[in-house]
Amino acid sequence: MKVSIIGASGYSGVELIRLINQHNEFSLQSIHTSREETLISQVYPHLFQIIHSNLERIEPNLISEQADLIFLATPSGVSKHLAQEFSTYHVPIIDLSGDLRLKNDKEYEQWYKKPPAKKELIAEAVYGLPEWNKQQIQSAKWIANPGCYPTASLLGLAPVVKHGLIDPGSIIIDAKSGVSGAGRKAAIETSYSEMNENFRIYKVNEHQHIPEIEQQLQEWNQSISTITFNTHLLPITRGIMTTIYVQLKEEYPTEQIIELYQQMYKQQPFIRIKPMGVFPSIKEVRASNFCDIGLSVDRRTGRLVIVSVIDNLMKGAAGQAVQNANLLFGIQESEGLHSIPVYP
């Protein structure tokens, strides 16, 4: 199947190129950018003599004629316009931005500070969290790929939320990310001299992923209304760690919670539940599509601590997008995503 990537000059876009190149069923038909047309290897020299494609202009009619699948790896606020242009064609689209994730268009406007996509586009889009929305994804036309922070948070919370084991008003998510989550555009806040030997909080109580996390949690458990969610920048390139604190309704031993998670995720190829007393680190999932989860119940306070780690460019973006594409086309879910994490 032929794949086109729009926004291939960004970090998620170039990660998609890497994954499609090692995929047995997908082939790279074309790559596109709104910037200057040039060889992709001139933008990313590590692709020299590997990928020979030119970055081309975005021409929806031509792209739709030639491709079986289109990835939009473009920023929020841009994808919605492209999605509208492609809506008259019959090519499935996986959007890596936040433009099609929120069903409430007023929430999008409030949190993203931009006008929302058209309601018919939002209504058609399926939220692409493959571990929990497989059936919907398999029959979708539009897939809204989840955000990186929501992916780590939701995968960590799903079992106890769906089983109603926690106080619905007790969810606190302390999230940290590498600087690649901010994209490739130069900014003072993510420059070397600002981030090296530094660790800082940002968008305090204002991160645009808050309503996305709440929306999915409320689908699983209607008694959940709001969460506390804050984000920090780590002086590393890639990776996310979420440390989640929830109050259990009853006393459960850690072993029982671990058993629940192992049972619920036993058929999921990319979820790894750590054994008792072992907790994941970011480097253990680097450049892979894994989500590693560690768990501990504090018997003194009755709180459960959930530690969930992913690579933000893989499971948090391009890897999950390919996983969704596999499901959409009836391909083995892990195809093209078999990479062992890069270590050290």
N, C-alpha and C positions, 0 to 999 in steps of 0.2 A: 504494500500500500504506500502511496506517495504522500509525503508530509511536507507542508510549508510552514515556516516559522516567521511570524511577523514580530519584530523587536529583537532580532537575533544579535544585535550589537550590545545588549545588556547582559548582565551576569546570568539571569535565568535563561535567556535565549541561547547563550553559548553553552550552557549546561545541557539544554535540550539537544543542541547539535551533537555533543559528545554522546548522549544516550541513544539518539537515533542512529548514529554511526555504528554502534555496537548491537543494534537491534536486528533480529533475524527476519522480521516481518515488515518493518517500516523502512523506507528509503527516503533520503532527503531530496525532495523535488526542487525546492527553492527557499531562499532566505531573504528577508526584507527588512528595510529600515527607512525611517523618515530622514535620516542623515545622508551624507554624501555616499554615492554608490562607489564601492571599492571592493577589492578582494577581502574576504573575511580574515585571511591570514595577515593582512596589513593592520587590522584592528586587534587581532589576537594572534601574535606571532607563534604561539605554541601549536597552532593548527597548520603551520607551514609544511607543505608536501603531504598533508593528511587530508584536509578539506580544501578543495580547489574552487569552491563556489564564490560567486560575486554576491555581495549585498545589493539587492535590486530595489527599485521603487515599489511602492504598495499600489497595485492595480487589482482591485477586488474581482473584476470580471475575469481577467486572465488567470489569476491565482485559483479561482473557483473552478475554472475549466480543467486545470491541470492537477489539482490536489484532491486526495480522498479525505484529508484531515488537515485542519488549520489550528495551529497554536497561536494565541495572542499573548506574547510575552511583553506587552506594552504597559505603561503606567496607568494607574487609576485616573480616570478623566479622559484618557485617550481610547481605551478599549471600547467604551460604550459607543463611540462614534464609528469605530471600525465594525463592531458587531452589528450596528444598524445597517451599514453598507453591505455587509455580507448576508443580511437576513433574507434577501430575495433569492439567494442561491441555496442549493440543497447539499451543502457540505457541512459536516459537524464541526463545531468549534469548541476548543477548550481554552478558557480565558483564565490567565494567571493573575489578573488584577482583581481589585475589590469591587469592580463596577456591577457585577451581576450577583453578588453574594447576598446582599441584604434585601429581603422581601418588602420591607417597609421603606419606600422611597424617601420619606421624610427623615428617617434615621440616617440614610446615606447623606443627605444634604447637611444634616446637623454635624455628623462626625467627619465627613470628608471635605466639607466646605466647598462642594461643587454641586451643580445640578445633576440629578440622577439620570440613569438610562431610562428609556421608554418602558412603560409598565408591561407591555406585551413581551419584551425581551426578558425582563426580570422574572415574569411569571413562567416562562418556558425553561429557565435555567435550573439545572439540578445541582445541588451542592455536592461537590465531588470528594466526600470523605469515604474512600472505598471500603474501609473496614466496617462501616455501618450503613452505607447507602448503595450497596452493590446492585441491587435489583433496579433501582431508579437510574443508576449510571448506565446500565446495559441497554436501556431503551431511550437514552437522552439524545437530543439534538444539540443542546447547548450545555456545557458543563462549566460551572463556576468553581475553579480550583481553590481550595481553602487557603487562607493566609498561613504564614509560617508559625506565628505564635498560636493562633487557634488550633492548628494541627497538633502541636505538642500538648496544649492544654486539654483539648477535647479527648484525645486518645488516653491521656492520663486520668481524666475524670469519668469517662463513659460508664465503666462497670458499676461504680458505687452510685452514680446518679441514676442510671436506669433501674437499679435495684432498690432505690429509695433508702439507702443506708445512712445518708447524711442529712444534717440540718440544712435545708435549702438556702438559708440566709448566711451561711458560714463560709462561703467559698472565697479564699484569698489566693491569688496567683502572683507569685514573684518571678518574673521572667527576665532572662538575660540573653543577649544576642551578639554575635560577631558583627563587624561593621559592614560586611557585604550585604546585609539586609537593607542598608540604606541605598543600595544601587551604586552605579559606577560614576554618577555625576559628582564632580568635585564639590566639597563643602568643608568649611573650616572645622565644623564639629567632628567630622570623621577623618580629618587629616592626621598624618603620623604624629606630629608634634603635640596635637591635642589629645590623641587617644593612647599613645604609648605610655605605659606605666600609670594608666588612669582607669577609672571605673566610675560611670556616672549614670544617674537616673534621667529619664527624659519623658516628655508627654505625660506628666503625672496626672492620673485620673482622666486623661484626655485621649488615650490611644484609640485610633479608629478601629482596632480589632475587638474592642469591648463589645459592641452590639452584635458582632458576628458570633462571638463565643456565647453570649447570652441567648441569641436566637436559637442556636442548636441545642443548648442545654434545656431550654424551655420546650423544645420538641420532644425531648426525652423525658422531661419531668416538669409538668406545668406549674408546680409549686415554687420553682426557682424564678426569681424576679431579677435581681441584680447581683453582680459580683464585684469584688475588689481586684483590680488588675493593674499592675504597674510594670514598666519595662526599663531595662538597663542596657547600656552598651559595654561590652567587654573588649579589651585590647587584643582581640583575635580576629582572624579573617572570616571564618564561617563556623556556624553551629549555634544551637539554642539549648538552654537549660531552663525548664520551668520547675520551680519548687512550689507545690500546691498544698495549702493547709485547709482541711475540712473537719468539721465537728461531727463525729459519729453519733447516731441516735442511741445506739446501744454499745455495750462493751464487746469488742471483737479482738481476738488475738491476731497478731500480724500474719501468722501462718494461714489463718482462714481467709484473710483478705488476699494474700498471694495466691491461694488456691482458686479463689473466685476469678482473679485476673487471668490466671493460666487457663482456666476452663473457657472463659469468654473469648480469649484470643488464640486458642489452640489451632484454629484453622487459618490464621492470618500470617502470611509468610514474612511480614516485615515488622512484627511486634515481638520484642524479646522481653520477657518478664524476668527480672533478676531474682536469684534465690535470697532467702532470709539473710539479712545483714549485709547485703551487697548492693551498692548503688552505682548507677551509670555515670559516666563522664562524657563530655562532648567529643573528645578525641576518639572514643570507641565507636562512634557512628560517622566519622568524617568521610565525606564523599560517597556515602551509601544511602540507601533508602530505608534504613532501619529506624525504628523508634524504640528506644530502650527505656524501661520503666522499673523503678525501685520503689519499695513501699515499707512504711514503718508506722505502727500504732504507738502513740505515746500514752501509756496507761495512766499516767498521772493526770493528764488533761482530757483524755478521751478524744484527742485529735489524731487524724490520719495524715501523715506526710507522704505525698506522692512526688517523686522526682522523675521527670520525663525529659529525654534529650533526643534531638534530631539534628540533622544537617539542614540548615535553613534553605539552601539552594537545591537540595535533593528532596527529602520527604516533605520539606516546607515549600517546595515550588516545582522544579522540573521533574524530579523523580516521581512525585505524586501525580503530576500531569501525565506522564507516560504510563503509570499504573492505571489511571483512569482510561487512557486510550486503549490499553490492552483489554480492559473490561468491556469497553464500548464495542470493540471489534471481535469479541469472543476469543481473544488470544490468551494464552496462559498469563496469569496476572503478573508474574515476576519476570516475564520476558524483557530482556534488555536491562534488567536491574539486578543482575546477579553479583555485582561487584562486592568484594570483601572490603570493609572499611580500610582507609589508608592510615597506616600507623608506622611511626610516630608522627 
